[in-house]
Amino acid sequence: MAQGTGAQRPRWVLGLAALAAAVLVAAGVLVVTRLVGDDGSRRTGPTAATATPAASATPRADPTPSPTAPPGAGITGPLNLLLVGVDTRVSVPGWEPHGDAVLVVHVPKGLDRAYLFSLPRDLLVDIPAFPKADYGGGKTKLTHAMSYGSRVPGKPKEPSTAQGFELLRSTVSGYTGLRFDAGAVLTFNGFDNLVDALGGVDLYVDQRVVSLHRRPDGRHREPAPGGGGYVGPQMVYEKGERHLTGWQALDYARQRYITGGDYARQRHQQQLVKALVTKILDEDLARQPERVQQVVDALGDTLVYAGGPRIVDVAYALGGLSPDRFVLVGLPGEGVGQGSAYRGEQLEPTGRKFLTELRAGRADAYLAAHPELRVKG
């Protein structure tokens, strides 16, 4: 079992008392909360009067209770959800969170299908000014939007992940043209706990991956003398069907020094999300409060839920989505340089056009014309 590292992480509390947690699935698609007793299901009606009515009183029929609408009944779509995975480097005091994994889920009106795509962490974007963090704006890598936005003036050692998410959300919205209804930030440790709370995950490993970070027994590899990488035996994920535990799933999804680089890592993250979605939907976990509570307890404060509809409503509304209607989309990109200096990434025209067609409600037709954009789950 992997060992924990570093100091206790700060608590990021948004104003959702008793927030709970989340099923990473698809950018918050099945993020859920502690609602036992919160939706009225455990409330009792008024205590009946014990006095015997007078004989002359006219009997009254008890009013027929109005049917209670299920959670999420008012959510019809479209929905745009933003999920961010961050490495908080909890062993380093005051380390600013970086948006290392940025995933978007678009659910069209009718809630009968969903599209999941990733944006490169090094995507060159226009980050807007953000007075809360004394940030004046600029064009740089997407991953920095989270760290720049997390800075709290006067508190250099206390970055705010929730605040950083605000700037990242605005940045992604400006780039994609999508307005986000809800979002979530999950730390790497939180993801580890999530997978274990679900009993692991079954995944097809599509290429041999050698871990930079972990030993075969799950322990972290030791830093090399002088800070030049790591030393010691390495965990290897061989191609084929695999059952992964929490630390294994996290480790596999983090690797980017592999064939295909960061774009392969994005693909693996999407495949992992879909594997979790499939498990949750197949077992109907999104609509089982008791099982949800187990996930809640496992995640604790490693997740920040960022506004929008009640999390339980989003979870329940999307709980009937069929896994085969959950479409993974890979947006091809290329490096951008200035002379010999690497500046970041940009999406190729087919990837940028997908965003336009998605907004217009023509994603299916566009993917039919460009099947190379579909990622095999």
C-alpha positions in Angstrom: 0.0 0.0 0.0 1.2 3.4 -0.9 2.4 5.6 2.0 1.0 9.1 2.6 3.4 12.0 2.2 3.8 15.4 3.6 1.9 17.6 6.0 -1.8 17.8 6.5 -3.4 19.7 3.5 -5.4 22.8 4.2 -9.2 22.5 4.4 -10.9 24.0 1.4 -14.4 24.5 2.5 -17.0 25.9 0.1 -20.3 26.9 1.6 -22.0 23.6 1.1 -22.2 22.4 4.7 -21.9 18.7 4.8 -20.5 18.7 1.3 -19.9 15.4 0.3 -18.2 14.0 -2.2 -17.9 12.8 -5.3 -17.8 10.4 -7.8 -15.1 11.7 -10.2 -17.0 10.4 -12.9 -17.0 12.7 -15.7 -16.1 16.0 -14.4 -18.5 15.8 -11.6 -21.1 14.0 -13.4 -21.8 11.7 -10.5 -20.5 14.0 -7.7 -22.8 13.4 -4.8 -23.4 14.7 -1.3 -24.5 13.6 2.1 -28.3 13.9 1.8 -29.5 11.3 4.2 -32.3 13.2 5.8 -31.7 16.4 3.7 -34.2 15.7 1.0 -37.1 15.1 3.4 -37.1 11.3 3.0 -36.6 10.8 6.8 -38.8 13.5 8.1 -42.0 12.5 9.8 -45.3 14.2 9.5 -47.1 16.1 12.3 -47.9 14.0 15.4 -51.5 13.0 15.3 -53.8 14.5 18.0 -54.5 12.1 20.8 -57.8 13.6 21.9 -61.0 11.8 20.8 -63.1 14.0 18.5 -66.6 14.9 19.5 -69.3 12.5 18.2 -70.9 15.3 16.3 -67.8 16.3 14.5 -67.8 15.6 10.8 -65.0 13.2 9.8 -62.4 14.6 7.5 -60.4 12.6 5.0 -56.7 12.9 5.4 -55.3 15.0 2.5 -53.6 13.0 -0.2 -49.9 13.8 0.0 -48.5 15.4 -3.1 -46.0 13.1 -4.9 -42.4 14.1 -4.2 -40.3 14.8 -7.3 -37.1 12.8 -7.4 -33.8 14.7 -7.1 -32.8 16.5 -10.3 -36.3 16.4 -11.7 -35.9 20.0 -12.8 -32.5 19.4 -14.6 -33.1 18.9 -18.3 -29.8 20.1 -19.8 -27.7 21.2 -21.5 -25.1 20.9 -18.7 -21.4 21.7 -18.8 -19.3 20.4 -16.0 -15.6 21.1 -15.3 -13.3 18.7 -13.5 -9.8 19.6 -12.4 -7.2 17.3 -11.0 -4.5 19.1 -9.0 -1.2 18.1 -7.4 -1.0 20.2 -4.3 2.5 18.9 -3.3 1.3 18.7 0.3 4.8 18.2 1.6 5.7 21.7 0.5 4.2 24.5 2.6 2.3 27.0 0.6 2.6 25.1 -2.7 0.3 26.6 -5.2 -2.1 24.1 -6.9 -1.6 23.5 -10.6 -4.3 22.3 -13.0 -2.6 19.1 -14.1 -5.7 17.5 -15.5 -8.5 19.6 -17.0 -11.6 17.7 -18.2 -14.9 19.0 -19.6 -18.2 17.1 -19.8 -21.0 18.4 -22.0 -24.4 16.9 -21.6 -26.9 18.0 -24.3 -30.6 18.7 -23.6 -32.4 15.6 -22.7 -29.5 14.1 -20.7 -29.3 11.1 -22.9 -25.6 11.3 -23.8 -22.4 13.0 -22.7 -19.2 14.1 -24.3 -15.9 14.1 -22.3 -12.8 15.8 -23.6 -9.5 17.1 -22.1 -7.6 20.2 -22.6 -3.8 20.1 -22.5 -2.3 21.4 -19.3 0.2 23.4 -21.4 -2.4 24.8 -23.7 -1.6 28.5 -24.5 -4.7 30.5 -23.5 -5.6 34.0 -22.5 -6.0 34.1 -18.8 -8.3 37.1 -17.8 -7.4 39.5 -15.1 -8.4 38.4 -11.6 -8.5 41.1 -9.0 -9.1 38.7 -6.1 -5.5 37.4 -6.6 -4.0 40.6 -7.8 -3.4 39.0 -11.2 -3.5 41.3 -14.2 -4.1 38.7 -16.9 -1.9 37.4 -19.7 -1.3 34.7 -22.3 0.3 31.6 -20.9 -0.2 27.9 -20.1 -3.6 26.8 -18.9 -2.2 25.0 -15.9 -1.1 28.3 -14.4 -4.6 29.7 -14.3 -5.2 27.6 -11.2 -2.0 28.7 -9.4 -2.3 32.4 -10.3 -5.9 32.4 -9.2 -5.1 30.6 -5.9 -2.9 33.5 -4.6 -4.5 35.2 -1.6 -3.1 38.8 -1.1 -1.4 39.1 2.3 -1.3 35.3 2.7 1.5 34.0 0.6 1.7 30.6 2.3 -2.1 30.0 2.2 -3.2 29.5 -1.4 -6.9 28.9 -2.0 -7.8 26.1 -4.4 -11.4 27.2 -4.5 -10.3 30.6 -5.6 -7.9 29.2 -8.1 -10.7 27.2 -9.6 -12.7 30.4 -10.3 -9.9 31.7 -12.5 -9.4 28.4 -14.3 -13.2 28.1 -14.9 -13.3 31.6 -16.4 -10.2 30.8 -18.6 -11.7 27.5 -19.9 -15.0 29.2 -20.5 -13.4 31.9 -22.5 -11.4 29.4 -24.6 -14.2 26.9 -25.3 -17.2 29.3 -25.3 -19.0 27.0 -22.8 -20.7 28.3 -19.6 -20.1 25.9 -16.8 -23.0 24.9 -14.5 -20.9 23.1 -11.9 -17.4 21.9 -11.3 -15.1 20.0 -9.0 -11.5 19.9 -8.0 -10.0 16.7 -6.8 -6.5 16.2 -5.4 -4.4 13.2 -6.4 -4.8 11.7 -3.0 -8.6 12.2 -3.2 -8.7 10.3 -6.5 -6.7 7.4 -4.9 -9.2 7.2 -2.1 -12.2 7.4 -4.5 -11.1 4.4 -6.5 -10.5 2.4 -3.4 -13.9 3.3 -2.0 -15.4 1.9 -5.2 -13.5 -1.3 -4.9 -11.0 -0.6 -7.6 -11.6 -0.2 -11.3 -11.3 -2.5 -14.4 -9.5 -0.9 -17.3 -7.9 -1.8 -20.6 -4.3 -0.6 -20.6 -3.7 0.3 -24.2 0.1 0.6 -24.1 2.9 -0.5 -21.9 3.5 2.2 -19.2 6.5 2.4 -16.9 5.9 4.5 -13.8 8.2 7.4 -13.0 6.8 7.7 -9.5 6.0 4.4 -7.9 7.7 1.1 -7.1 5.9 -2.2 -7.8 4.8 -2.4 -4.1 3.2 1.0 -4.3 5.8 2.9 -2.4 7.1 6.2 -3.8 10.5 6.0 -5.6 13.3 7.9 -3.9 14.5 11.2 -5.4 17.8 10.9 -7.1 20.8 12.6 -5.6 21.0 16.2 -6.9 17.3 16.3 -7.8 17.7 14.5 -11.1 14.6 12.4 -11.2 14.0 9.2 -9.1 15.8 5.9 -8.4 14.8 2.4 -7.6 12.5 -0.3 -9.1 9.5 0.9 -11.2 5.9 -0.2 -11.4 5.0 -1.4 -14.9 1.5 -1.5 -16.4 1.5 -4.1 -19.2 -0.9 -3.8 -22.1 -4.2 -5.7 -21.5 -7.2 -5.9 -19.3 -6.3 -4.9 -15.7 -7.9 -4.4 -12.3 -6.3 -1.4 -10.7 -6.4 -0.3 -7.1 -6.5 3.4 -6.1 -2.8 4.1 -6.1 -2.3 2.1 -9.3 -5.1 3.9 -11.2 -3.8 7.3 -10.1 -0.2 6.4 -11.0 -1.1 5.0 -14.4 -3.2 8.1 -15.2 -0.4 10.5 -14.2 2.3 9.2 -16.5 3.2 11.5 -19.4 6.8 10.6 -20.2 5.4 7.8 -22.4 4.7 7.2 -26.1 2.3 10.0 -27.1 3.3 12.3 -24.2 0.7 14.4 -22.5 -1.9 13.5 -25.2 -1.6 9.9 -24.3 -2.0 10.8 -20.6 -5.1 12.7 -21.5 -6.5 9.6 -23.2 -5.7 7.4 -20.3 -7.4 9.8 -17.9 -10.5 9.8 -20.0 -10.5 6.1 -20.2 -10.2 5.9 -16.5 -13.1 8.3 -16.0 -15.3 6.2 -18.3 -14.3 3.0 -16.5 -15.5 4.7 -13.2 -18.6 6.0 -14.9 -19.4 2.5 -16.2 -19.0 0.9 -12.8 -21.1 3.5 -11.0 -23.9 3.4 -13.6 -23.9 -0.4 -13.9 -24.2 -0.7 -10.1 -26.7 2.2 -9.8 -24.4 3.8 -7.2 -25.5 7.3 -7.9 -28.9 6.5 -6.5 -27.8 4.6 -3.4 -27.4 7.0 -0.5 -25.8 4.4 1.8 -23.0 3.6 -0.8 -22.6 7.2 -1.6 -21.9 7.8 2.1 -19.0 5.4 1.9 -17.5 7.5 -0.9 -18.1 10.7 1.0 -16.3 9.4 4.1 -13.3 8.2 2.0 -12.9 11.5 0.2 -13.2 13.9 3.1 -11.8 17.4 2.2 -9.7 16.2 -0.8 -12.6 17.4 -3.0 -13.9 20.9 -3.6 -17.3 21.2 -5.3 -17.8 24.5 -7.1 -21.3 25.6 -7.1 -24.3 25.2 -9.4 -27.2 22.8 -8.8 -27.2 20.7 -5.7 -24.7 17.9 -6.2 -27.3 15.2 -5.5 -29.6 16.6 -8.2 -26.8 16.5 -10.8 -25.9 13.0 -9.7 -29.5 11.7 -9.8 -30.4 13.4 -13.0 -27.5 11.7 -14.8 -27.7 8.4 -13.0 -29.7 6.9 -15.8 -27.1 7.7 -18.5 -26.0 4.6 -20.4 -22.2 4.1 -20.5 -22.3 3.5 -24.2 -23.7 7.0 -24.6 -20.7 8.4 -22.8 -18.4 9.5 -25.7 -14.7 10.2 -25.2 -13.2 12.8 -27.5 -9.5 13.4 -28.1 -8.6 16.8 -29.3 -5.3 16.7 -31.3 -2.7 19.4 -30.6 0.8 20.5 -31.4 3.6 22.3 -29.8 4.1 26.1 -30.1 7.5 27.6 -30.1 9.4 30.8 -30.5 12.6 30.1 -32.2 13.9 27.0 -30.4 12.0 27.8 -27.2 8.9 25.7 -26.3 6.0 27.9 -25.2 3.1 25.5 -24.9 0.5 23.7 -26.9 -2.3 24.6 -29.3 -5.2 22.6 -30.6 -5.2 21.6 -34.3 -8.0 23.0 -36.5 -10.1 19.8 -36.2 -10.0 20.0 -32.4 -10.9 23.7 -32.4 -13.8 23.0 -34.8 -15.2 20.3 -32.5 -15.7 23.0 -29.9 -17.7 25.1 -32.4 -19.8 22.1 -33.4 -20.4 21.1 -29.8 -21.8 24.5 -28.9 -24.1 24.3 -31.9 -25.4 20.9 -31.0 -23.8 19.2 -34.0 -21.2 17.1 -32.2 -22.5 13.7 -33.4 -22.4 14.7 -37.0 -18.9 16.2 -36.6 -17.6 13.0 -34.9 -19.2 10.9 -37.7 -17.2 12.9 -40.2 -14.0 12.8 -38.0 -14.0 9.3 -36.4 -10.3 9.7 -35.5 -11.4 12.1 -32.7 -13.3 9.3 -30.8 -11.2 7.7 -28.0 -11.8 4.0 -27.5 -12.9 3.3 -24.0 
